[in-house]
Amino acid sequence: MKYRVCIVTGTRADWGIMVPLAERLRQRDDVELQILATNMHLLEAYGHTVDEIIAGGFAISARVEINDANNGDGASRAVASGRCAAGCAETFAHLNPHTVVILGDRFEMLGAASAAAIMNIPVVHLHGGEISEGAVDDSIRHAITKLSTLHLTSAEPYRHRVIQLGEDPAMVVNTGSLGVWNMLNRPRIGRGDLLAPLGLDPTIPFALATFHPATLDPTDPALRCGAMLDAIDKAWNGNLIITYPNNDAGSERIISRIKAYADARTDKVALVKSLGMARYMSAVHECAFVIGNSSGAIIEVPAAGKPAVNIGIRQRGRLHSPLVIDTADDTESIVRAIGVATDPLYVAEAAKASDPYFRPDAPDIAVSAIMSLLHSLPLQPKKFYDLP
């Protein structure tokens, strides 16, 4: 029998993490891999990153457009989630997958998970059980857990939390992070080839920055981002690569701020909508430090042995290496954090740091768990697991 496995992807970030899983599923004779692309992948304003999926040799089975700009407030996100649910429902009816694979905590993933659950299609959920107290994503992630059948968590504490949410322990598997596996195993682009297209001198050290809206922070995210940029001006003399934020509420104001900043410093700042997985991971390995409020700085950067400065509340509560530098989101606090990140003693310690998300065989564990699910079809109705 050939099992139809549909991976739903909405951003450069979730696709970059899932690539090794997609590759292994595609190689199997008993799997027909389907890829449904939605949200940011289909937006020119965010790099139209569906092209990166295709360039990686994958065929797109379906595209679900959810709106034109995705730059509004929380209400527009709720509408977009509903559109994604409707589009995914129509697509699932056509593709008829045996299971749907989704990652994380975003509004489009809530739509996809809702459609699949209502249609009685088992959902495989990656990165459940995590905490990010500064974003509405935190609640969405737990909601997706309750809509899902198989849970592939990135660390053992998260496996325990998913079980605490009432999920059957037999259906909760700690795979470790696929993103960490990528960071350690993917071929890298050399420094010169990486920086030349960006117009940056490869002999000058550079930092890598990404700043997303913290959707539960009442302060304008552009002001928070501005504090980071002001701190970089004060504390860092090297070059800088800035990547675009995701398209949560407030992202358009961050984009306006980083565009103005980069335009005034074209000799030392490169602004990129999307680096793509290979270039991003190569940049992490080559940079002096990573700064911002992305989960990647907490989960994946320690695996590369690089300093990471985590700003503000967005990732509060997430498990991370003790060598990740947490800082408040005012300029002076960030200046001090950059001082730590560039201190030679700290740099040496970061290079030796362990990563709590590391498992050497993460993709293989994930594929094995998915195949076990498929071999168990049809499933019995899902029950709530009560803790002893």
Long-range contacts (C-beta under 8 A, 24 or more apart in sequence): 1-30, 2-29, 2-30, 2-31, 2-32, 3-30, 3-31, 3-32, 3-98, 3-99, 3-371, 3-374, 4-31, 4-32, 4-34, 4-95, 4-96, 4-97, 4-98, 5-31, 5-32, 5-33, 5-34, 5-97, 5-98, 5-99, 5-101, 5-370, 5-374, 6-34, 6-35, 6-36, 6-61, 6-92, 6-95, 6-97, 6-99, 6-100, 6-101, 7-33, 7-34, 7-35, 7-36, 7-100, 7-101, 7-102, 8-36, 8-38, 8-88, 8-100, 8-101, 8-102, 8-109, 8-112, 9-35, 9-36, 9-37, 9-38, 9-41, 9-53, 9-103, 10-37, 10-38, 10-39, 10-40, 10-41, 10-84, 10-106, 10-108, 10-109, 11-39, 11-40, 11-41, 11-49, 11-106, 11-246, 12-40, 12-41, 12-46, 12-47, 12-49, 12-52, 12-274, 12-276, 12-277, 13-246, 13-294, 13-295, 13-296, 14-102, 14-103, 14-104, 14-106, 14-109, 15-41, 15-49, 15-52, 15-53, 15-277, 16-179, 16-182, 16-276, 16-277, 16-280, 17-103, 17-126, 17-127, 17-177, 17-178, 17-179, 17-182, 18-101, 18-103, 18-126, 18-178, 19-56, 19-178, 19-182, 19-277, 20-178, 20-181, 20-182, 20-185, 20-362, 20-363, 21-101, 21-178, 21-363, 21-366, 21-367, 22-58, 23-363, 24-363, 24-364, 24-367, 25-367, 25-370, 26-58, 28-367, 28-371, 30-371, 33-58, 34-61, 34-62, 34-95, 34-97, 35-59, 35-60, 35-61, 35-62, 36-60, 36-61, 36-62, 36-63, 36-64, 36-88, 36-91, 36-95, 36-112, 37-62, 37-63, 37-64, 38-63, 38-64, 38-65, 38-66, 38-84, 38-87, 38-88, 38-108, 38-112, 39-66, 39-70, 39-80, 39-84, 39-106, 39-108, 39-247, 40-70, 40-246, 40-247, 43-69, 43-70, 43-247, 45-69, 45-71, 45-247, 45-273, 46-244, 46-247, 46-273, 46-274, 47-244, 47-273, 47-274, 49-274, 49-276, 52-274, 52-276, 52-277, 61-95, 62-91, 62-94, 62-95, 64-88, 64-91, 66-108, 66-111, 69-252, 70-247, 71-247, 71-251, 71-252, 72-249, 73-249, 74-136, 74-215, 74-249, 76-249, 77-107, 77-248, 77-249, 78-107, 80-107, 80-108, 80-111, 81-107, 81-108, 81-110, 81-111, 82-111, 83-111, 84-108, 84-111, 84-112, 84-115, 85-110, 85-111, 85-112, 85-114, 85-115, 86-111, 86-115, 87-111, 88-112, 88-115, 88-116, 89-115, 89-118, 89-119, 92-116, 92-119, 92-121, 93-119, 97-121, 98-122, 98-374, 98-377, 99-123, 99-124, 99-149, 99-150, 99-370, 99-373, 99-374, 100-124, 101-126, 101-370, 102-126, 102-144, 102-148, 103-127, 104-137, 104-141, 104-144, 105-130, 105-132, 105-135, 105-137, 105-138, 105-140, 105-141, 105-144, 106-137, 106-140, 106-246, 107-140, 109-140, 109-144, 110-140, 110-143, 110-144, 113-143, 113-144, 113-147, 113-148, 114-147, 116-147, 117-147, 117-148, 122-148, 122-149, 122-150, 122-373, 122-377, 122-379, 123-147, 123-148, 123-149, 123-150, 124-148, 124-149, 124-150, 124-151, 124-152, 124-369, 124-370, 124-373, 125-150, 125-151, 125-152, 126-152, 126-154, 126-175, 126-178, 126-366, 127-152, 127-153, 127-154, 127-158, 127-177, 128-152, 128-153, 128-158, 128-162, 129-153, 129-157, 129-158, 129-159, 129-160, 129-161, 129-162, 129-165, 130-154, 130-158, 130-161, 130-318, 130-319, 131-316, 131-317, 131-318, 132-295, 132-314, 132-315, 132-316, 132-317, 132-318, 133-216, 133-313, 133-316, 133-317, 134-214, 134-215, 134-216, 134-217, 134-293, 134-312, 134-313, 134-314, 134-315, 134-316, 135-213, 135-214, 135-215, 135-216, 135-248, 135-314, 136-215, 136-216, 137-215, 138-317, 149-373, 149-379, 149-382, 150-369, 150-370, 150-373, 152-365, 152-366, 152-369, 154-299, 154-357, 155-319, 155-356, 155-357, 157-319, 158-319, 163-385, 163-387, 164-387, 166-384, 166-385, 166-386, 167-385, 168-382, 168-383, 168-385, 169-385, 171-373, 173-365, 173-366, 173-369, 174-359, 175-359, 175-362, 175-365, 175-366, 175-369, 176-357, 176-358, 176-359, 176-360, 176-362, 176-365, 177-299, 177-300, 177-355, 177-357, 177-358, 177-359, 177-362, 178-362, 178-363, 178-366, 179-296, 179-299, 179-300, 179-357, 180-299, 180-300, 180-303, 180-355, 180-357, 180-358, 180-359, 180-362, 181-359, 181-360, 181-362, 181-363, 182-277, 182-281, 182-300, 183-281, 183-284, 183-285, 183-300, 183-301, 183-303, 183-304, 184-303, 184-304, 184-358, 186-277, 186-278, 186-281, 187-278, 188-278, 188-281, 188-282, 188-285, 189-278, 189-279, 189-282, 190-282, 191-286, 194-279, 194-282, 194-283, 194-286, 195-286, 198-241, 198-270, 198-272, 199-266, 199-270, 200-239, 200-241, 200-268, 200-270, 201-239, 204-238, 204-239, 204-268, 205-238, 205-239, 205-287, 205-288, 206-238, 206-239, 206-240, 206-241, 206-286, 206-287, 206-288, 207-232, 207-236, 207-238, 207-239, 207-240, 207-241, 207-287, 207-288, 207-289, 207-290, 207-291, 208-240, 208-241, 208-243, 208-283, 208-284, 208-287, 208-289, 208-290, 208-291, 209-240, 209-241, 209-242, 209-243, 209-290, 209-291, 209-292, 210-242, 210-243, 210-244, 210-245, 210-290, 210-292, 210-293, 210-294, 210-296, 210-297, 211-245, 211-254, 211-258, 211-292, 211-293, 211-294, 211-311, 212-245, 212-246, 212-248, 212-251, 212-254, 212-292, 212-293, 212-294, 212-314, 213-245, 213-246, 213-248, 213-249, 213-250, 213-251, 213-254, 214-293, 214-312, 214-313, 214-314, 215-248, 215-249, 215-250, 216-313, 217-312, 217-313, 217-314, 220-250, 220-253, 221-250, 221-251, 221-253, 221-254, 222-250, 222-253, 222-254, 222-256, 222-257, 224-311, 224-312, 224-329, 225-254, 225-257, 225-258, 226-257, 227-329, 227-330, 227-331, 227-334, 228-291, 228-292, 228-311, 228-329, 228-334, 229-257, 229-258, 229-261, 230-331, 231-331, 231-332, 231-334, 231-335, 231-337, 231-338, 232-291, 232-334, 232-338, 234-331, 234-335, 235-334, 235-335, 235-338, 235-339, 235-342, 236-338, 236-342, 238-268, 238-288, 239-268, 239-269, 239-270, 240-265, 240-268, 240-269, 240-270, 241-269, 241-270, 241-272, 241-275, 241-283, 241-287, 242-269, 242-270, 242-271, 242-272, 243-272, 243-273, 243-274, 243-275, 243-280, 244-271, 244-272, 244-273, 244-274, 288-341, 288-342, 289-338, 289-341, 289-342, 291-334, 291-337, 291-338, 291-341, 297-324, 298-324, 299-355, 299-357, 300-355, 300-357, 302-350, 302-353, 302-354, 302-355, 303-355, 303-357, 303-358, 305-350, 305-351, 305-352, 305-353, 306-350, 306-351, 307-340, 307-341, 307-342, 307-346, 307-347, 307-350, 308-341, 308-350, 309-334, 309-337, 309-338, 309-341, 311-337, 319-356, 319-357, 320-356, 321-353, 321-354, 321-355, 321-356, 323-349, 323-350, 323-353
